[in-house]
Amino acid sequence: MSGRPARPRPQAGVAGLSVGNPLNRQRVITLAIIGMLVVFAGRLVMIQGFNAEELSTKALENRLATATISTERADIVDRNGVVLATSAERFHVFVNQNDLKKWQRTENQQVVAEGPLDAAKILAPILDTTESELAGLLVGDADFAYVAKYVTPETWDLIDAEEISGIDYEPVTEREYPNGALAGNVVGFVGGKEDAQGVNWGLAGVENSYESVLLGEAGSFTYERGGQGTAIPTGVLDEDPASPGSDVMLTLDRDIQYYAQERLQQALDTTGGRQGIVVVQAVKGGEILALADSGSVDPNDPGATDASLRGAASVEDVFEPGSTGKAITVAAALEEGVVTPTSRFNVPYEYTTSNGQTFKDSHEHETQQLTTSGILVTSSNTGTVMIGEQLSEAKRYEYLSAFGFGERTGVGMPTESPGILRNWEDWDGRTEYAVLYGQGVAVTALQTSQVYQTLANGGVREQPSLVKGFVDADGNFTEAETSEPVRVVSEETADEVMLMLEDVTESGTGGLAKIDGYRVAGKTGTAQAVGPSGDLDSIVASFVGVAPADDPEIVVSVIVFDPSSSIWGGEVAAPVFSDVATFALQALRVPPSGPSDEMYPTTWE
């Protein structure tokens, strides 16, 4: 042995490692903690000193909730305030099926009813349904399920009185039309829209045209809510009140509208007509008193009427006016001074124009010696062409346009048609003459009425109006705006044409339009329209008249499509005019006419 001390052996598992200084580790940890505190402190300073307002605003925004304050749809009423459309309070009844399972009714400490089956037995008579059908809606595990919709307040009161836990309601409104199909094609109806919630959106008629007026403007209610979603009493509260809608008062008279629809249907039944229209218009001011379409839609159940028939044919469907348009040609010729009421014409049955177009009268006859008045009274096609060919094509177009053809009247219906009036430069060789007696141009029933309103009003055309005004929630009335009246012909010309038209009912084709005690002026018409086939194969028989002729108050237009009893307006439409006009004159308390004036001579020697 050398005597050298033995070297210590490394312990297993820590070979080659040296033990660190614990003071260094403590310094590192301490510095890290200090660094984190500095960061937090800096961030706190930023939040409180620089970003406090921004963060506070964001926090408030997260606590704010906004609810819409909706308005109830206002009413549509007739000129006398009779309600045609209104919003009624209704309730949707729903059930929490889980709560209903626990429901019990006790009497004298005895359970006499419990659960959904007994509830169905109690509620079925109130809801006018069967127990089995109702039980199917009440049994289940749903927290929410509808039981009945649009129940009346009276019905809900009966349900509520039963105190059945799990049965509750939500308030809604339902659009109601107390008069059913009366003026349904004018009033329109409501329903759902793909891009909006609810079912009370105007889809047709006045309900659609005056949607914004009826609804008013919705308001909003903004409040600050707590963690459970409830409003914080001392929090932010901001309300933007809703503006209620206004009632829309129509110019229609409910009674005249009712009679017009009833008499029109009678006419279709007796003549075999496919469709019909009656327009009653006030001469002074142009207000529409009745706008009657056969087969009018019931707004309470629009789905029961074919979609193609839910509109207003009186302002949508177009047809050739036929002989009722001859009054325009005569008025234009008188106004331009190319004829007088007594100008003389040799009128043949068949007449060929300078460009080789041949025209015929409706009935074959020898050459007649007729005055201008005689041509209108006998409704001669050839004579009307002879009068009108003295006017340039541009003048013919000018007067057709001035009387309102080719443009919408602006009556206020969303689907009104402008009719068809091509520019005179686009007329072919036949159309340039056919327009003189109501062919080659297409109009609506309302446009036809407008022509005679203009002549009866001393030559001044008034915009036909369907809305009289608006009544706000406070009862204040605001008159609806209409365009300024337009003078079309002189008062002298209008009076001359009116006297000729009076002779149409006295000795011409409109004899069946006479009214006892009243002088009547008017014109018969037979023309063509596009039929269901899409071709120009439909017959239109019409009569447009004015009463009283000596002091005009109303214009009544009667249009009957495809009558089977006769094609002549004097036989099919004139009697309807007589009855409707009589009713309207009596309803409006119009005094009888004075003595008749001397008529213009219709023939010459």
C-alpha positions as CSV (number, residue, x, y, z in Angstrom):
1,M,0.0,0.0,0.0
2,S,1.2,3.4,-0.8
3,G,-0.7,5.2,1.9
4,R,-2.6,7.5,-0.7
5,P,-6.1,8.2,0.4
6,A,-8.9,6.6,-1.7
7,R,-10.9,8.8,-4.3
8,P,-14.5,9.1,-3.6
9,R,-16.8,7.3,-6.1
10,P,-19.6,9.3,-7.8
11,Q,-23.1,8.2,-6.8
12,A,-25.2,6.3,-9.2
13,G,-27.5,8.4,-11.4
14,V,-25.7,11.8,-11.0
15,A,-22.3,11.0,-12.6
16,G,-20.6,14.1,-14.0
17,L,-23.1,16.7,-12.5
18,S,-22.2,19.6,-10.3
19,V,-24.5,21.0,-7.7
20,G,-25.9,24.6,-8.6
21,N,-26.0,27.7,-6.4
22,P,-29.5,28.1,-4.9
23,L,-29.0,31.9,-4.6
24,N,-28.8,32.2,-8.4
25,R,-32.2,30.5,-8.9
26,Q,-33.8,32.8,-6.4
27,R,-32.5,35.8,-8.2
28,V,-33.9,34.6,-11.5
29,I,-37.3,33.9,-10.1
30,T,-37.4,37.2,-8.3
31,L,-36.5,39.1,-11.4
32,A,-39.2,37.3,-13.4
33,I,-41.8,38.1,-10.9
34,I,-40.8,41.8,-10.8
35,G,-40.9,41.8,-14.6
36,M,-44.5,40.4,-14.7
37,L,-45.6,43.0,-12.1
38,V,-44.1,45.8,-14.2
39,V,-46.0,44.5,-17.3
40,F,-49.3,44.2,-15.3
41,A,-48.8,47.6,-13.8
42,G,-48.1,49.1,-17.2
43,R,-51.2,47.5,-18.6
44,L,-53.3,48.7,-15.7
45,V,-52.0,52.2,-16.3
46,M,-53.0,51.9,-20.0
47,I,-56.5,50.6,-19.2
48,Q,-57.2,53.2,-16.5
49,G,-55.3,56.1,-17.9
50,F,-55.6,55.8,-21.7
51,N,-58.2,53.2,-22.8
52,A,-60.8,53.6,-20.0
53,E,-63.4,55.4,-22.1
54,E,-63.1,53.0,-25.0
55,L,-63.4,49.9,-22.9
56,S,-66.2,51.4,-20.9
57,T,-68.1,52.1,-24.1
58,K,-67.6,48.6,-25.3
59,A,-68.8,47.2,-22.0
60,L,-71.9,49.3,-22.1
61,E,-72.6,48.2,-25.7
62,N,-72.5,44.6,-24.6
63,R,-75.0,45.3,-21.9
64,L,-77.4,47.2,-24.2
65,A,-80.4,45.5,-25.8
66,T,-82.8,47.1,-28.3
67,A,-86.4,46.0,-28.9
68,T,-88.7,47.1,-31.8
69,I,-91.9,48.9,-31.0
70,S,-94.3,47.9,-33.7
71,T,-97.5,49.7,-34.7
72,E,-100.9,48.2,-35.5
73,R,-102.0,48.4,-39.1
74,A,-104.5,51.2,-39.5
75,D,-108.0,50.8,-41.1
76,I,-109.3,51.3,-44.6
77,V,-112.7,52.9,-44.7
78,D,-115.1,54.2,-47.4
79,R,-116.0,57.8,-47.9
80,N,-118.5,57.7,-45.1
81,G,-116.2,56.0,-42.6
82,V,-117.6,52.5,-43.0
83,V,-114.8,50.1,-42.2
84,L,-113.6,47.9,-45.1
85,A,-110.4,46.6,-43.5
86,T,-109.3,46.6,-39.8
87,S,-106.9,45.0,-37.4
88,A,-108.5,42.9,-34.7
89,E,-106.9,41.8,-31.4
90,R,-106.3,38.1,-31.4
91,F,-104.3,35.5,-29.4
92,H,-102.2,32.5,-30.3
93,V,-102.7,29.9,-27.6
94,F,-99.7,27.7,-26.8
95,V,-98.8,24.9,-24.3
96,N,-95.8,23.9,-22.2
97,Q,-96.4,20.2,-22.3
98,N,-94.1,19.5,-19.4
99,D,-95.9,22.0,-17.1
100,L,-99.2,20.6,-18.2
101,K,-98.3,17.1,-17.1
102,K,-98.1,18.4,-13.5
103,W,-101.4,20.3,-13.6
104,Q,-104.2,19.2,-11.2
105,R,-107.6,20.5,-10.3
106,T,-108.9,19.7,-6.9
107,E,-112.3,20.2,-5.3
108,N,-112.9,19.4,-1.6
109,Q,-109.3,18.1,-1.5
110,Q,-110.1,15.6,-4.2
111,V,-108.3,15.6,-7.6
112,V,-111.1,16.0,-10.2
113,A,-108.9,16.7,-13.3
114,E,-105.3,16.4,-14.2
115,G,-102.8,16.3,-17.1
116,P,-103.3,16.9,-20.8
117,L,-106.2,14.5,-21.4
118,D,-108.4,16.1,-18.9
119,A,-107.3,19.5,-20.2
120,A,-108.3,18.5,-23.7
121,K,-111.7,17.5,-22.4
122,I,-112.2,20.9,-20.8
123,L,-110.8,23.1,-23.6
124,A,-112.2,21.2,-26.7
125,P,-115.7,22.8,-26.5
126,I,-114.2,26.3,-26.0
127,L,-111.9,25.9,-29.1
128,D,-114.6,24.1,-31.1
129,T,-112.6,21.0,-31.8
130,T,-112.6,17.4,-30.7
131,E,-111.0,16.0,-27.6
132,S,-108.8,13.6,-29.5
133,E,-107.5,16.3,-31.9
134,L,-106.7,18.6,-29.1
135,A,-105.1,15.9,-26.9
136,G,-102.7,15.3,-29.7
137,L,-101.5,18.8,-29.4
138,L,-101.3,18.8,-25.6
139,V,-99.5,15.5,-25.0
140,G,-95.7,15.5,-25.4
141,D,-92.4,16.8,-23.9
142,A,-92.2,20.1,-25.7
143,D,-91.7,23.3,-23.7
144,F,-93.6,25.2,-26.5
145,A,-96.2,24.1,-29.0
146,Y,-99.1,26.1,-30.6
147,V,-102.6,24.9,-29.7
148,A,-104.7,27.4,-31.6
149,K,-104.1,30.6,-33.5
150,Y,-106.0,33.8,-33.9
151,V,-108.6,33.1,-31.1
152,T,-110.8,36.0,-30.1
153,P,-110.4,37.8,-26.8
154,E,-113.7,36.3,-25.7
155,T,-112.4,32.8,-26.4
156,W,-109.1,33.4,-24.5
157,D,-111.1,34.8,-21.5
158,L,-112.9,31.4,-21.4
159,I,-109.6,29.5,-21.6
160,D,-107.9,31.7,-19.0
161,A,-110.8,31.2,-16.6
162,E,-110.0,27.5,-16.4
163,E,-106.6,28.3,-14.9
164,I,-104.8,25.3,-16.5
165,S,-101.1,25.7,-15.8
166,G,-99.0,25.2,-18.9
167,I,-101.6,26.9,-21.2
168,D,-100.7,30.5,-22.1
169,Y,-101.0,33.0,-25.0
170,E,-99.2,35.5,-27.1
171,P,-101.0,38.6,-28.4
172,V,-101.2,39.1,-32.2
173,T,-103.3,41.1,-34.6
174,E,-105.4,39.7,-37.5
175,R,-106.5,41.6,-40.6
176,E,-110.3,41.4,-41.0
177,Y,-112.6,42.5,-43.8
178,P,-116.1,42.9,-42.4
179,N,-117.7,43.2,-45.9
180,G,-116.1,40.2,-47.4
181,A,-115.7,40.4,-51.2
182,L,-117.2,43.9,-51.3
183,A,-114.5,46.0,-53.1
184,G,-112.1,43.2,-52.4
185,N,-110.2,43.8,-55.7
186,V,-109.7,47.4,-54.7
187,V,-109.0,47.0,-51.0
188,G,-106.6,44.1,-51.5
189,F,-105.4,41.7,-48.9
190,V,-102.4,40.9,-46.6
191,G,-100.1,37.9,-46.2
192,G,-96.6,36.8,-45.6
193,K,-93.4,37.9,-47.5
194,E,-90.2,35.9,-47.9
195,D,-88.0,38.8,-46.8
196,A,-90.0,39.8,-43.7
197,Q,-91.5,38.3,-40.6
198,G,-95.2,38.2,-40.0
199,V,-98.3,37.8,-42.2
200,N,-99.8,41.4,-42.1
201,W,-98.0,42.7,-45.2
202,G,-100.0,44.3,-48.0
203,L,-99.9,42.1,-51.1
204,A,-102.5,43.7,-53.3
205,G,-104.8,46.7,-53.8
206,V,-104.8,49.6,-51.4
207,E,-103.3,47.4,-48.7
208,N,-100.2,47.3,-50.9
209,S,-100.2,50.8,-52.4
210,Y,-100.5,52.5,-49.1
211,E,-98.5,50.1,-46.9
212,S,-96.3,52.8,-45.4
213,V,-99.3,55.0,-44.5
214,L,-101.2,52.1,-42.9
215,L,-98.2,50.9,-40.9
216,G,-96.7,54.2,-39.8
217,E,-93.2,54.0,-38.5
218,A,-92.0,51.5,-36.0
219,G,-90.2,52.7,-32.9
220,S,-87.4,51.3,-30.7
221,F,-86.7,50.7,-27.0
222,T,-83.0,50.5,-25.9
223,Y,-82.2,49.5,-22.3
224,E,-79.2,48.3,-20.2
225,R,-79.5,44.7,-19.0
226,G,-77.9,42.7,-16.2
227,G,-76.3,39.3,-16.2
228,Q,-79.7,37.6,-16.2
229,G,-81.0,39.6,-19.1
230,T,-83.3,41.8,-17.0
231,A,-83.3,45.6,-17.3
232,I,-81.1,47.5,-14.8
233,P,-83.4,50.0,-13.1
234,T,-80.8,52.7,-12.9
235,G,-79.2,51.9,-16.3
236,V,-79.4,53.4,-19.7
237,L,-83.0,53.8,-21.0
238,D,-83.7,55.3,-24.5
239,E,-87.0,55.2,-26.3
240,D,-87.8,56.2,-29.8
241,P,-91.6,56.2,-29.9
242,A,-93.5,54.6,-32.8
243,S,-95.6,56.7,-35.1
244,P,-99.0,55.0,-35.6
245,G,-100.3,54.6,-39.1
246,S,-103.2,56.6,-40.5
247,D,-106.5,55.3,-41.7
248,V,-106.9,55.4,-45.5
249,M,-110.3,56.9,-46.5
250,L,-111.4,55.8,-49.9
251,T,-113.6,57.7,-52.3
252,L,-115.8,54.5,-52.7
253,D,-119.3,54.6,-51.4
254,R,-120.0,51.2,-49.8
255,D,-123.7,51.1,-50.8
256,I,-123.1,52.1,-54.4
257,Q,-120.2,49.6,-54.6
258,Y,-122.4,46.9,-53.3
259,Y,-125.2,47.6,-55.7
260,A,-122.8,47.8,-58.7
261,Q,-121.4,44.4,-57.9
262,E,-124.8,42.8,-57.4
263,R,-126.3,44.3,-60.6
264,L,-123.2,43.3,-62.5
265,Q,-123.5,39.7,-61.4
266,Q,-127.2,39.7,-62.4
267,A,-126.2,40.9,-65.9
268,L,-123.6,38.1,-66.3
269,D,-126.2,35.6,-65.2
270,T,-128.7,36.8,-67.8
271,T,-126.4,37.6,-70.7
272,G,-124.0,34.7,-70.2
273,G,-121.1,37.1,-70.0
274,R,-117.7,35.7,-68.9
275,Q,-116.6,38.8,-67.0
276,G,-117.8,42.3,-66.3
277,I,-116.7,45.7,-64.9
278,V,-118.7,48.7,-63.6
279,V,-117.1,52.0,-62.8
280,V,-119.0,54.9,-61.1
281,Q,-117.1,58.2,-61.1
282,A,-118.0,61.7,-59.9
283,V,-117.8,64.2,-62.8
284,K,-116.6,67.0,-60.5
285,G,-113.3,66.1,-59.0
286,G,-113.0,62.7,-60.6
287,E,-113.6,60.6,-57.4
288,I,-114.3,56.9,-57.9
289,L,-117.6,56.0,-56.2
290,A,-117.5,52.3,-57.3
291,L,-115.0,50.1,-59.0
292,A,-116.7,46.8,-59.4
293,D,-115.2,43.6,-60.9
294,S,-117.1,40.4,-61.3
295,G,-115.8,37.6,-59.1
296,S,-114.2,40.0,-56.7
297,V,-111.7,38.3,-54.3
298,D,-112.7,37.9,-50.6
299,P,-109.7,39.4,-48.7
300,N,-110.5,37.2,-45.7
301,D,-109.6,34.1,-47.9
302,P,-107.7,35.2,-51.0
303,G,-106.5,31.7,-51.6
304,A,-110.1,30.7,-52.6
305,T,-109.8,32.9,-55.7
306,D,-107.5,32.0,-58.6
307,A,-104.4,34.1,-58.5
308,S,-105.1,35.6,-62.0
309,L,-108.5,37.0,-60.7
310,R,-107.2,38.7,-57.4
311,G,-106.3,42.0,-59.1
312,A,-108.6,44.8,-60.3
313,A,-109.6,44.2,-63.9
314,S,-111.1,47.7,-64.0
315,V,-107.5,49.1,-64.1
316,E,-105.5,46.1,-65.3
317,D,-107.4,44.5,-68.2
318,V,-107.2,46.3,-71.6
319,F,-109.5,46.2,-74.6
320,E,-110.3,48.2,-77.7
321,P,-112.9,50.8,-76.7
322,G,-114.7,50.5,-79.9
323,S,-117.5,53.0,-80.6
324,T,-117.2,54.6,-77.2
325,G,-114.0,56.1,-78.6
326,K,-115.8,57.9,-81.4
327,A,-116.6,60.7,-79.0
328,I,-112.9,61.6,-79.0
329,T,-112.8,61.9,-82.8
330,V,-115.9,64.1,-82.9
331,A,-114.6,66.3,-80.1
332,A,-111.2,66.7,-81.8
333,A,-112.8,67.7,-85.1
334,L,-115.1,70.2,-83.5
335,E,-112.2,71.7,-81.4
336,E,-110.0,72.0,-84.5
337,G,-112.9,73.6,-86.4
338,V,-113.0,71.1,-89.3
339,V,-116.7,70.3,-88.6
340,T,-119.7,71.7,-86.8
341,P,-122.5,69.6,-85.2
342,T,-124.5,70.1,-88.3
343,S,-121.8,69.6,-91.0
344,R,-123.2,67.4,-93.8
345,F,-121.9,64.0,-95.0
346,N,-122.9,61.4,-97.5
347,V,-122.2,58.3,-95.5
348,P,-122.0,55.0,-97.4
349,Y,-122.1,51.5,-95.8
350,E,-118.6,50.9,-97.2
351,Y,-115.9,53.6,-97.5
352,T,-112.4,53.4,-99.0
353,T,-109.7,55.9,-97.9
354,S,-107.1,57.6,-100.1
355,N,-104.5,54.9,-99.1
356,G,-106.8,52.1,-100.2
357,Q,-108.2,51.0,-96.7
358,T,-111.8,49.9,-96.8
359,F,-114.1,50.3,-93.8
360,K,-117.7,49.2,-93.2
361,D,-120.6,50.0,-90.9
362,S,-122.0,47.3,-88.5
363,H,-125.2,47.0,-90.6
364,E,-125.6,47.3,-94.3
365,H,-127.4,50.3,-95.6
366,E,-127.9,52.7,-98.5
367,T,-125.8,55.9,-98.5
368,Q,-127.2,58.1,-95.8
369,Q,-127.3,61.9,-95.6
370,L,-126.0,62.4,-92.0
371,T,-124.8,65.4,-90.0
372,T,-121.8,65.2,-87.6
373,S,-124.4,64.6,-84.8
374,G,-126.1,61.9,-86.9
375,I,-122.9,60.0,-87.4
376,L,-122.3,59.9,-83.7
377,V,-125.9,59.1,-82.8
378,T,-126.1,56.2,-85.3
379,S,-122.5,55.1,-84.5
380,S,-121.4,55.0,-88.1
381,N,-117.8,53.7,-88.6
382,T,-117.5,55.1,-92.1
383,G,-118.9,58.4,-91.2
384,T,-116.5,58.7,-88.2
385,V,-113.6,57.9,-90.6
386,M,-114.8,60.7,-92.9
387,I,-114.9,63.2,-90.1
388,G,-111.5,62.1,-88.7
389,E,-109.6,62.0,-91.9
390,Q,-109.7,65.8,-91.9
391,L,-107.3,65.7,-88.9
392,S,-103.6,64.9,-89.3
393,E,-102.3,61.7,-87.8
394,A,-100.4,63.8,-85.3
395,K,-103.6,65.6,-84.2
396,R,-105.4,62.2,-83.9
397,Y,-102.7,61.0,-81.6
398,E,-102.6,64.3,-79.7
399,Y,-106.3,64.1,-78.7
400,L,-106.2,60.4,-77.9
401,S,-103.3,61.2,-75.5
402,A,-104.9,64.3,-74.1
403,F,-108.0,62.3,-73.1
404,G,-105.8,60.0,-71.2
405,F,-105.1,57.0,-73.5
406,G,-101.6,55.4,-73.3
407,E,-100.8,56.5,-69.7
408,R,-101.8,55.5,-66.2
409,T,-104.5,57.6,-64.5
410,G,-102.6,57.6,-61.2
411,V,-105.7,56.3,-59.4
412,G,-103.5,54.6,-56.8
413,M,-103.7,50.9,-57.7
414,P,-100.3,49.1,-57.8
415,T,-101.0,47.1,-61.0
416,E,-102.7,49.8,-63.1
417,S,-102.0,49.4,-66.8
418,P,-101.3,52.4,-69.1
419,G,-103.1,50.7,-71.9
420,I,-101.7,50.7,-75.4
421,L,-101.3,53.7,-77.6
422,R,-98.5,53.6,-80.1
423,N,-97.0,56.8,-81.4
424,W,-98.7,58.0,-84.6
425,E,-95.4,57.6,-86.5
426,D,-95.6,53.8,-85.8
427,W,-99.2,53.4,-87.1
428,D,-99.7,51.4,-90.3
429,G,-102.0,52.4,-93.1
430,R,-105.1,50.9,-91.4
431,T,-104.4,51.8,-87.8
432,E,-104.2,55.5,-88.7
433,Y,-108.0,55.3,-89.5
434,A,-109.0,52.6,-87.1
435,V,-108.1,54.7,-84.1
436,L,-110.8,57.1,-85.1
437,Y,-113.5,54.7,-84.1
438,G,-111.9,53.0,-81.2
439,Q,-109.8,50.2,-82.7
440,G,-106.0,49.9,-82.9
441,V,-105.8,51.2,-79.4
442,A,-106.3,49.4,-76.0
443,V,-107.6,51.0,-72.8
444,T,-108.8,50.1,-69.3
445,A,-112.4,50.6,-68.1
446,L,-111.2,53.5,-66.0
447,Q,-109.6,55.2,-69.0
448,T,-112.8,54.9,-70.9
449,S,-114.7,56.5,-68.0
450,Q,-112.2,59.3,-67.9
451,V,-113.0,60.3,-71.5
452,Y,-116.7,60.9,-70.6
453,Q,-115.8,62.6,-67.2
454,T,-113.7,65.1,-69.2
455,L,-116.6,65.8,-71.7
456,A,-119.1,66.1,-68.9
457,N,-116.8,68.4,-66.9
458,G,-116.8,71.1,-69.6
459,G,-113.7,69.7,-71.3
460,V,-111.5,69.5,-68.2
461,R,-109.9,66.1,-67.3
462,E,-109.6,65.4,-63.6
463,Q,-107.3,62.7,-62.3
464,P,-109.4,59.8,-61.1
465,S,-108.9,59.3,-57.4
466,L,-109.6,56.3,-55.2
467,V,-108.3,57.8,-52.0
468,K,-110.0,60.7,-50.4
469,G,-107.5,61.3,-47.6
470,F,-105.9,60.0,-44.4
471,V,-107.0,60.2,-40.8
472,D,-104.2,60.0,-38.3
473,A,-104.3,58.6,-34.7
474,D,-105.5,61.9,-33.3
475,G,-108.4,62.1,-35.8
476,N,-106.9,64.8,-38.0
477,F,-107.8,64.5,-41.7
478,T,-105.4,65.2,-44.5
479,E,-106.7,65.3,-48.1
480,A,-104.9,63.2,-50.6
481,E,-103.0,65.0,-53.3
482,T,-104.0,64.8,-57.0
483,S,-102.5,66.2,-60.1
484,E,-103.8,69.5,-61.5
485,P,-106.8,69.4,-63.8
486,V,-106.1,69.5,-67.5
487,R,-108.2,71.3,-70.1
488,V,-108.6,69.0,-73.1
489,V,-111.2,70.8,-75.2
490,S,-113.2,74.0,-74.8
491,E,-116.4,74.1,-72.8
492,E,-118.3,74.9,-76.0
493,T,-116.9,71.8,-77.7
494,A,-117.7,69.6,-74.6
495,D,-121.3,70.9,-74.5
496,E,-121.8,70.2,-78.2
497,V,-120.6,66.6,-77.8
498,M,-122.7,66.1,-74.7
499,L,-125.8,67.2,-76.5
500,M,-125.0,64.7,-79.3
501,L,-124.5,62.0,-76.8
502,E,-127.8,62.8,-75.2
503,D,-129.4,62.1,-78.5
504,V,-127.8,58.7,-78.5
505,T,-130.1,57.7,-75.7
506,E,-133.1,59.6,-77.1
507,S,-133.1,58.3,-80.6
508,G,-130.0,56.3,-81.2
509,T,-128.4,53.1,-80.1
510,G,-128.6,53.7,-76.3
511,G,-132.3,53.8,-75.7
512,L,-132.2,51.2,-72.9
513,A,-130.0,53.5,-70.9
514,K,-132.8,56.0,-70.2
515,I,-133.6,56.9,-66.6
516,D,-137.0,58.2,-65.5
517,G,-136.7,61.9,-64.5
518,Y,-133.1,62.3,-65.6
519,R,-131.6,63.3,-68.9
520,V,-128.9,60.8,-69.9
521,A,-125.9,61.2,-72.4
522,G,-123.9,58.2,-73.4
523,K,-122.4,56.0,-76.0
524,T,-122.7,52.3,-76.9
525,G,-119.7,50.2,-77.9
526,T,-118.8,46.8,-79.3
527,A,-115.2,45.9,-79.7
528,Q,-112.6,43.2,-79.3
529,A,-110.1,42.2,-76.5
530,V,-107.6,39.6,-75.8
531,G,-109.5,36.5,-74.6
532,P,-108.4,33.7,-72.3
533,S,-106.7,32.0,-75.3
534,G,-104.3,34.9,-75.7
535,D,-105.8,35.9,-79.1
536,L,-107.9,38.9,-80.0
537,D,-111.0,36.8,-79.9
538,S,-113.0,38.2,-77.0
539,I,-116.1,40.4,-77.6
540,V,-116.5,43.5,-75.4
541,A,-120.0,45.1,-75.2
542,S,-120.1,48.4,-73.4
543,F,-122.0,51.5,-72.5
544,V,-120.6,54.7,-70.9
545,G,-123.1,57.3,-69.8
546,V,-123.4,60.6,-67.9
547,A,-126.3,61.7,-65.7
548,P,-127.9,64.1,-65.4
549,A,-126.9,65.3,-68.9
550,D,-128.0,68.9,-68.2
551,D,-126.0,69.1,-64.9
552,P,-123.6,66.2,-64.9
553,E,-122.9,64.5,-61.6
554,I,-121.8,60.9,-62.4
555,V,-120.2,58.8,-65.1
556,V,-121.1,55.1,-65.2
557,S,-119.1,52.7,-67.4
558,V,-120.4,49.2,-67.9
559,I,-118.2,46.6,-69.7
560,V,-119.3,43.0,-70.4
561,F,-116.9,40.5,-71.9
562,D,-118.2,37.7,-74.2
563,P,-122.0,38.0,-73.7
564,S,-123.9,35.2,-75.4
565,S,-127.3,36.8,-75.5
566,S,-126.1,39.7,-77.8
567,I,-122.9,41.4,-78.7
568,W,-124.3,44.9,-78.8
569,G,-123.5,47.3,-75.9
570,G,-126.9,49.0,-76.3
571,E,-128.6,45.7,-75.4
572,V,-126.2,44.1,-72.9
573,A,-124.6,47.0,-71.0
574,A,-127.1,49.9,-71.3
575,P,-129.7,48.4,-69.0
576,V,-127.0,47.8,-66.3
577,F,-126.0,51.5,-66.7
578,S,-129.6,52.6,-66.2
579,D,-130.1,50.6,-63.0
580,V,-126.7,51.4,-61.4
581,A,-126.9,55.1,-62.3
582,T,-130.5,55.3,-60.9
583,F,-129.3,53.8,-57.6
584,A,-126.3,56.2,-57.5
585,L,-128.3,59.3,-58.2
586,Q,-130.8,58.4,-55.5
587,A,-128.0,57.6,-53.0
588,L,-126.3,60.9,-53.8
589,R,-129.7,62.8,-53.6
590,V,-129.2,64.3,-57.0
591,P,-132.3,66.3,-58.1
592,P,-134.1,65.4,-61.3
593,S,-133.3,67.0,-64.6
594,G,-134.9,70.1,-66.1
595,P,-136.6,70.2,-69.5
596,S,-134.7,68.8,-72.5
597,D,-132.8,70.9,-75.0
598,E,-133.5,70.8,-78.7
599,M,-131.2,68.2,-80.3
600,Y,-129.1,68.8,-83.3
601,P,-130.5,67.5,-86.6
602,T,-129.1,64.1,-87.5
603,T,-130.0,64.1,-91.2
604,W,-130.2,66.6,-94.0
605,E,-132.1,66.9,-97.3
